[in-house]
Amino acid sequence: MSSLDFSKNVHIIVHGQTDLVGAVRQKLIALGFSDKNLLEASLDTAGSTGEYVAMVWPPMAAKQIIISEIVGRRKDSEPGPGMGDWAKVEQKEISRLQL
């Protein structure tokens, strides 16, 4: 986890389980991220290259938080995993935390 840049924005994805947002925020703050850099993800606007994503996993029985870096965007013609604008985002997993 020493390779994490704690000054970057982190987009939090909880798969509709809004009750988990607080727990994820607390874990990320304890890890070293600033509360002001923790953003709830939106289907309409995905993060930018270089920013992080913190996603609870698995979606309906979350036990972990997967931290990934956004490494690029797919072309509109290339379908990808995810929903909304996030389906175009390419990510590289960096770390996992217990929820």
C-alpha positions in Angstrom: 0.0 0.0 0.0 3.0 2.3 0.1 2.5 3.0 -3.6 -0.8 4.8 -2.9 -0.8 8.6 -3.4 -3.0 9.9 -0.6 -3.5 13.3 -2.3 -5.6 11.8 -5.2 -9.4 11.7 -5.4 -11.0 8.4 -4.6 -14.4 7.6 -6.1 -16.4 5.3 -3.8 -18.6 2.7 -5.4 -21.0 0.8 -3.1 -23.4 -0.8 -5.7 -26.4 1.0 -4.3 -25.7 0.1 -0.6 -25.5 3.6 0.7 -25.3 2.4 4.2 -21.7 1.3 3.5 -20.5 4.7 2.4 -19.6 5.7 6.0 -17.7 2.5 6.7 -15.7 2.8 3.5 -14.9 6.5 4.2 -13.6 5.6 7.7 -11.4 2.9 6.3 -9.9 5.2 3.6 -9.3 8.0 6.1 -7.6 5.6 8.5 -5.4 4.5 5.6 -4.3 8.1 5.0 -6.7 9.7 2.5 -8.3 13.1 3.2 -12.0 13.2 3.7 -12.2 16.1 1.1 -10.8 13.7 -1.6 -13.4 11.0 -1.0 -16.2 11.3 -3.6 -19.3 9.2 -4.0 -19.3 7.8 -7.5 -22.0 8.8 -10.0 -23.2 6.8 -13.0 -23.2 10.0 -15.1 -19.6 11.0 -14.6 -16.7 8.6 -14.1 -13.3 9.6 -12.6 -10.3 10.7 -14.6 -7.1 8.8 -15.4 -4.8 8.7 -12.4 -7.6 8.9 -9.8 -8.6 6.0 -7.6 -11.7 3.9 -7.2 -12.7 2.2 -3.9 -15.3 -0.4 -4.6 -17.0 -2.7 -2.2 -16.7 -6.4 -3.2 -18.6 -8.6 -3.8 -21.5 -6.3 -4.7 -24.3 -7.8 -2.7 -22.4 -9.3 0.3 -19.5 -6.8 0.6 -16.5 -8.1 2.6 -13.7 -6.1 1.0 -12.8 -2.8 -0.5 -10.9 -3.0 -3.7 -8.7 0.1 -4.5 -7.9 0.5 -8.2 -6.3 3.2 -10.2 -8.0 4.6 -13.3 -5.5 3.9 -16.1 -7.5 5.0 -19.1 -10.8 5.0 -21.0 -12.2 2.6 -23.6 -13.6 3.8 -26.9 -17.4 4.2 -26.9 -17.6 1.2 -29.2 -15.8 -1.1 -26.8 -18.2 -2.3 -24.1 -16.7 -2.9 -20.7 -17.8 -4.0 -17.2 -19.6 -1.5 -15.1 -22.6 0.7 -15.5 -23.1 4.2 -16.9 -19.9 6.2 -17.7 -17.9 3.8 -15.6 -18.3 1.1 -18.3 -15.7 3.1 -20.3 -13.1 3.2 -17.5 -10.1 0.9 -17.5 -8.8 0.2 -14.0 -5.8 -1.6 -12.4 -6.2 -3.1 -9.0 -3.7 -1.8 -6.4 -4.9 -3.1 -3.1 -7.6 -4.7 -1.0 -8.9 -3.9 2.5 -11.2 -5.8 4.7 -14.5 -4.0 5.2 
